[in-house]
């Protein structure tokens, strides 16, 4: 596991791992969006699996991971599968240089999941209000963002969401799924 060391509250070294929690977009849609990101020149295209964020990058002490996993088991157990429709494009500009595919169906379920995930041992403040979406371009020049928004306007994907995953951020700056949590069972696979 890729970790970093910081000083804990007691002054002793503490190993941290950066995690994120997300609903992953299934194939063939996930690869289609990654391919679009790569074609637009987004340098993060191949290092981030296509997803709807439930918990943004969050450093966690390695010795708290079991507590985090128990929390995610409980959250998953309390939810039922739901349908998701990704359709159309949007942007967070001028606040943030991000173009995304809209979550047209399943957004309310994602909001509930996000609040449940971002509680207990994962409680934290967000820099921006939560808005479920699938990023297509981030940090590109304005003309690249304009092109991204135009290209994904006609994107359409419908699928069942049966759970969510926790991923970890590697020293190579690649996000890798680590464990999956199925709804209604609390059973993790990974």
Residue pairs with C-beta under 8 A, 6 or more apart in sequence:
1 17
1 62
1 168
2 17
2 168
2 169
2 170
2 171
3 15
3 16
3 17
3 62
4 15
4 16
4 17
4 59
5 13
5 14
5 15
5 16
6 13
6 14
6 16
7 13
7 14
8 14
8 61
14 61
14 63
15 61
15 62
15 63
16 59
16 60
16 61
16 62
17 59
17 60
17 62
17 65
17 168
17 169
18 57
18 58
18 59
18 60
18 168
18 169
19 55
19 57
19 58
19 59
19 60
19 68
19 166
19 167
19 168
19 169
19 178
20 53
20 55
20 56
20 57
20 58
20 166
20 167
20 168
20 169
20 175
21 53
21 54
21 55
21 72
21 117
21 122
21 164
21 165
21 166
21 167
22 49
22 51
22 52
22 53
22 54
22 55
22 164
22 165
22 167
23 51
23 52
23 54
23 84
23 110
23 113
23 161
23 164
23 165
24 30
24 49
24 50
24 51
24 164
24 165
24 177
25 33
25 49
25 50
25 51
25 52
25 86
25 134
25 157
25 159
26 159
29 50
29 86
29 157
29 159
30 49
30 50
31 50
32 155
33 50
33 101
33 134
33 136
33 152
33 155
34 45
34 46
34 49
34 50
35 45
36 136
36 148
36 151
36 152
37 44
37 45
37 135
37 136
37 137
38 45
38 46
40 136
40 137
40 140
40 144
40 147
40 148
40 151
41 140
41 144
42 136
42 137
42 138
42 139
42 140
42 148
43 139
44 138
44 139
47 173
47 174
47 175
48 135
48 174
48 175
49 167
49 175
49 177
50 134
51 134
52 84
52 103
52 110
52 132
52 133
52 134
53 114
53 132
54 110
54 113
54 114
54 117
54 118
54 164
55 114
55 117
55 118
55 122
56 126
57 169
58 122
58 124
60 68
60 121
60 122
64 121
67 121
68 121
68 122
68 166
69 166
69 179
69 188
71 119
71 120
71 121
71 122
72 117
72 164
72 166
72 179
72 181
72 188
73 181
73 186
73 187
73 188
74 186
75 113
75 116
75 117
75 181
76 163
76 164
76 181
76 182
76 183
76 184
76 185
76 186
76 188
77 183
77 184
77 185
77 186
78 116
79 109
79 112
79 113
79 116
79 183
79 184
80 183
80 184
81 160
81 161
81 162
81 163
81 183
81 184
82 106
82 109
82 160
82 161
83 105
83 106
83 158
83 159
83 160
83 161
84 103
84 105
84 106
84 157
84 158
84 159
84 160
84 161
85 103
85 104
85 105
85 106
85 156
85 157
85 158
86 101
86 102
86 103
86 104
86 134
86 155
86 156
86 157
86 158
87 101
87 102
87 104
87 155
87 156
87 157
88 101
88 102
88 104
88 152
88 153
88 155
89 99
89 100
89 101
89 102
89 136
89 148
89 149
89 150
89 152
89 153
89 155
90 99
90 100
90 101
90 102
90 133
90 149
91 98
91 99
91 100
91 145
91 149
92 98
92 100
92 128
92 131
93 99
93 145
95 128
96 128
97 138
97 139
97 140
97 145
98 135
98 137
98 138
98 139
99 135
99 136
99 137
99 138
99 145
99 148
99 149
99 152
100 133
100 134
100 135
100 136
101 133
101 134
101 136
101 152
101 155
101 157
102 133
103 110
103 132
103 133
103 134
105 158
106 132
106 161
107 132
109 161
110 132
111 130
111 132
113 164
114 130
114 132
115 130
117 164
118 124
118 126
136 148
136 151
136 152
137 144
137 145
137 148
137 149
140 148
161 183
162 182
162 183
163 180
163 181
163 182
163 183
164 180
164 181
165 177
165 178
165 179
165 180
165 181
166 177
166 178
166 179
166 181
167 175
167 176
167 177
167 178
168 175
168 176
168 178
169 175
170 176
177 190
178 190
179 188
179 189
179 190
180 188
180 189
180 190
181 187
181 188
182 188
182 189
